[in-house]
Amino acid sequence: MPSILFACFLVQLLIHLVNTFGAATINNILWNLYNMLPTPTSRSAGEQKKLKRDFMKVRHEMSTTSSQQEFAKWAKIRRQHDKLYDQLEKSKASLESSKSTFDSSVSTLRWLGTNGLRMLLQFWFSRQAMFWLPKGSFPYYAEWLLSFPRAPLGSISIQAWTLACAAVILLVSDALVAVVAIALGTGSGVQGQEGKRMEEPMKVRGQGTEKFGKN
């Protein structure tokens, strides 16, 4: 049973991380990692980067060339610019289609590995007690709520355990965010005070110099 308790906690932690960072951000990170591997789209992504570099180079060269004084050279560069632009747009369309398919597959797998797995665990172990409460420690209605919906009375159901895990993870996450915010705010305040202390002697010196000049 401890393995089930840990599995529920881990699944709830993964769900919290996905909700915190966002599905789109996770998909983009996985897409970049996927293109670093020898995959069918990695070559297309590399070619697109090369096309983009060549396009920006030609675009800069065209902007620095006068269309009136060097028309022949400018026209040649313009043809290269248009050709690279068409190739770049085709490459973008192809990669966007591949990324859309990739995002759909990743989203499905992510849902199955988080919410889907949580629903499966809650259904499969709904009649089992995660652990038992001390007999007579809680009133009947509390025992009934903690064992809801189908766990034995006097025990903690998997649904109640999942809610408890979610609450603890949220509290710890909020506490960590608050600690980091306070630490960053304290550091900024200390730097501001040091800056003011350095400015004060400079102001005093400036005032002394002005008085001396008047005399």
C-alpha positions in Angstrom: 0.0 0.0 0.0 2.8 2.5 0.6 3.6 2.2 -3.2 0.0 3.3 -4.0 0.3 6.3 -1.6 3.6 7.4 -3.3 2.2 6.8 -6.8 -0.8 9.1 -6.0 1.4 11.7 -4.6 3.8 11.6 -7.6 0.9 11.8 -10.1 -0.5 14.8 -8.2 2.9 16.5 -8.2 3.2 16.0 -12.0 -0.2 17.5 -12.5 0.8 20.5 -10.3 4.0 21.0 -12.3 2.2 20.9 -15.6 -0.4 23.5 -14.4 2.4 25.7 -13.0 4.7 25.8 -16.0 2.0 25.5 -18.7 1.3 22.8 -21.3 2.6 25.1 -24.1 5.9 25.7 -22.4 6.4 22.0 -21.8 5.5 21.2 -25.4 8.1 23.7 -26.7 10.8 22.3 -24.5 10.0 18.7 -25.6 9.9 19.8 -29.2 13.4 21.4 -29.0 14.7 18.3 -27.3 13.1 16.1 -29.9 14.8 18.0 -32.7 18.2 17.5 -31.1 17.8 13.8 -31.6 18.2 12.1 -35.0 14.5 12.4 -35.8 12.8 13.0 -39.2 12.2 16.7 -38.2 15.7 17.4 -36.9 17.1 17.8 -40.4 14.3 20.1 -41.4 14.8 22.2 -38.3 18.5 22.5 -39.1 17.8 23.5 -42.7 15.3 26.1 -41.5 17.9 27.7 -39.2 20.4 27.8 -42.1 17.8 29.3 -44.4 16.9 31.9 -41.8 20.6 32.9 -41.4 21.0 33.1 -45.2 17.8 35.1 -45.5 18.8 37.6 -42.8 22.3 38.0 -44.4 20.8 38.7 -47.9 18.2 41.0 -46.4 20.9 43.1 -44.7 22.9 43.1 -47.9 19.9 44.3 -49.9 19.2 47.1 -47.4 22.7 48.4 -47.7 22.7 48.3 -51.5 21.3 51.3 -53.4 18.6 50.4 -55.9 19.4 53.5 -58.0 23.2 53.6 -58.1 23.7 49.8 -58.2 20.5 48.5 -59.8 21.9 45.4 -61.4 23.5 44.3 -58.1 20.4 45.2 -56.1 18.1 43.2 -58.6 20.3 40.1 -58.2 20.2 40.3 -54.4 16.4 40.9 -54.6 15.9 37.7 -56.6 18.0 35.8 -54.0 15.9 37.4 -51.2 12.6 36.4 -52.8 13.8 32.8 -53.4 15.1 32.4 -49.8 11.8 33.9 -48.5 9.7 31.4 -50.4 11.9 28.5 -49.3 11.8 29.7 -45.7 8.0 30.0 -45.7 7.6 26.5 -47.1 10.0 25.2 -44.5 8.0 27.0 -41.7 4.7 25.5 -43.0 6.1 22.0 -43.0 7.6 22.3 -39.5 4.5 23.9 -38.1 2.4 21.0 -39.4 4.9 18.5 -37.8 4.9 20.5 -34.6 1.1 20.5 -34.5 1.1 16.7 -34.8 3.8 16.4 -32.1 1.9 18.7 -29.7 -1.3 16.7 -30.2 0.6 13.4 -29.4 2.4 14.9 -26.4 -0.8 16.4 -25.0 -2.5 13.0 -25.3 0.4 11.2 -23.6 0.6 13.8 -20.9 -3.1 13.5 -20.1 -2.9 9.8 -20.0 0.2 9.9 -17.7 -1.4 12.5 -15.3 -5.1 12.9 -15.2 -5.9 9.6 -16.9 -3.6 7.7 -14.5 -5.1 9.5 -11.5 -8.6 8.5 -12.6 -7.5 4.9 -13.2 -6.0 4.6 -9.7 -9.0 6.2 -8.1 -11.3 3.7 -9.9 -9.2 0.6 -9.4 -8.5 1.2 -5.6 -11.7 2.9 -4.7 -12.8 0.1 -2.4 -9.4 -0.2 -0.7 -8.3 1.6 2.4 -5.1 3.6 2.0 -4.6 3.4 5.7 -6.9 3.2 8.8 -7.8 5.9 11.3 -7.5 5.2 15.0 -10.8 3.7 16.1 -13.1 6.2 17.8 -10.9 9.2 17.1 -13.3 10.9 14.7 -17.1 11.2 14.6 -19.1 9.2 12.2 -19.7 11.9 9.7 -15.9 12.6 9.5 -15.1 8.9 9.0 -17.8 8.8 6.3 -16.3 11.8 4.4 -12.8 10.5 4.7 -13.8 7.1 3.3 -16.0 8.5 0.5 -17.0 7.2 -1.9 -16.5 3.4 -1.5 -13.7 2.8 0.9 -14.4 0.9 4.2 -15.7 3.2 7.0 -13.0 4.3 9.3 -10.3 4.4 6.6 -8.9 7.0 4.2 -10.0 6.5 0.6 -7.8 7.1 -2.3 -9.9 10.1 -3.3 -9.4 11.7 0.1 -5.7 10.9 0.0 -5.4 12.5 -3.5 -7.1 15.7 -2.2 -4.7 15.8 0.7 -1.7 15.4 -1.5 -3.0 18.2 -3.8 -3.5 20.5 -0.8 0.0 19.8 0.6 1.7 20.3 -2.7 -0.1 23.6 -3.3 0.8 24.9 0.2 4.4 24.0 -0.2 4.6 25.5 -3.6 3.0 28.8 -2.4 5.4 28.8 0.6 8.4 28.4 -1.7 7.3 31.1 -4.0 6.7 33.4 -1.0 10.2 32.7 0.4 11.9 33.4 -2.9 9.9 36.6 -3.4 10.9 37.8 0.1 14.5 36.8 -0.5 14.6 38.7 -3.8 12.8 41.7 -2.2 15.2 41.8 0.7 18.2 41.7 -1.6 16.8 44.6 -3.7 16.2 46.6 -0.5 19.7 46.1 0.7 21.2 47.2 -2.6 18.9 50.2 -2.6 20.0 51.2 0.9 23.7 50.8 0.0 23.1 53.0 -3.1 21.5 55.7 -0.9 24.4 55.6 1.6 26.9 56.1 -1.3 24.9 59.0 -2.7 24.7 60.9 0.7 28.5 61.5 1.1 28.6 62.7 -2.6 25.8 65.2 -1.9 27.5 66.5 1.2 30.8 66.9 -0.8 28.9 68.7 -3.5 27.3 71.1 -1.1 30.6 71.9 0.5 32.2 72.6 -2.9 29.3 75.0 -3.8 29.7 76.9 -0.5 33.5 77.2 -1.0 32.9 78.5 -4.5 30.5 81.2 -3.3 33.0 82.4 -0.6 
